Amino acid sequence: MTISTTPITARAHTNIALVKYWGKADEHLMLPTNDSISLTLDQFFSTNTVQFDPRLTVDEINLDGISLPADGQQRIRQFMDLVRQRARQTMFAHITTTNQVPTAAGLASSASGFAALAGAAAKAAGLSTAPRDLSRLARRGSGSASRSIFGGFVQWHAGHNDETSFAEPIVEAVDWPIRMIAVVVSRQKKKISSRVGMKASQQSPYFQDWVRLANANIAPMTAALLKKDINQVGRIAEHNAMSMHATTLSATPPFTYFNADTLRVFDIVGDLRSEGVNCYYTMDAGPNVKVICEDQDVETVLGRLRPEFGPNNLVVAKPGPGLTYR
Ligand code: 2P0
C-alpha cells in the first residue's frame, strides 16, 4: 500500500433518511439494528482534505477554521487510527474540513463530514476507493455517513458484520422533482446527540417493534421511490419518523426532540394535506422538520410556512450527488 503525502480532497453531501437508522446492533463496528433509506441533498456538503506528513506527532484537525470540541476530535482521531491500521502505517495527517451547510439549515454535518473524510483519507492512505469500500469505511465514522458516499436514493444494508454492512444506490441520478424543505425552528445545538439518543431509545419496550417496522418499510419505500409516488413515499416516511420518535418518548427516562414549533409544522403540513397539497414531514435527532413534496407544490408550502417561520428559516433542497474527488 502506498501512502501519499500530497493533499487529497473529497466532497460529500449530506442526506436525510426516509426510513431512519435508529439503533446499533454493534457499537464498535457501527452495525445498525435495521436497514435505512435516504435521499442525498444537493446544496449541503462537506469538503475534506487529508495530507499525511511525516513531521507530525499527532493528527492536526481543522474544521472550518475553528477547533472542534474534544469528543468530535476524538471521533476523527479514532477514525484515522482505523485508516492507519488498515494501511499498515503510522504517519499522522493534516485534516481540514469545511462545511457548506447554510447555518440556517439546521442539518447535521456528520454524514457529509465523515463521508468526505473517508474518501480523502482512503485515497491518501492508498486504500481501496471502490464506493462500497468507502461506504463501509465511512460507516465507522458515523453510521449515516455510509449513505452519503452515494447520490440520490440510497439504501444502507444493515448487514451482520463489517463486510456486509454498506450502502448502495437505489436510484443514483434522480429524475424526479422531489424536494425537501428544511424548516429551521431552532439553531441551538441539540441537547441529546444521536448517539446518546439512540442508545437510550434501545431501552424502550417498543424498540424491537421499531426495528421490525423499519425493516418492513424498506420494500414498500423502494417500490414507491421507483414509481415516483410522492404520496406513498411521504406516508411511509412520515409514519417511519414518528415511529422512531415513539422510541424516545418511551425510553427511560423519556425524552423528545420535538418542541412546540415542531408540532406547529406538523399541523401546517396536515392542514395543507387536507386542502389537497401532497406534502409530508419527517424529522431527525433535533426539532427541525423537513417537508417532503414535489417541486410543483414548493411555493404553496413555502407560502404557508413563511409567515410563521420567516424566509431565512426555510431551505429548499433537491436530490444531490455522491462523493467526488476535487
Ligand atoms: C438517520 N439519524 O437515519 C437517523 C435518523 C438521526 C435520526 O443517522 O452514532 O450521526 O454517528 O452513527 O449517523 C444520525 O446518526 O449517528 C442519524 P452515529 P449518526 O439519518
Residues whose N, C-alpha, C, O or C-beta is under 5 A from the ligand:
A	BS01	2P0	A17 V19 K20 Y21 S36 S110 G141 S142 G143 S144 A145 S194 R195 D284 A285
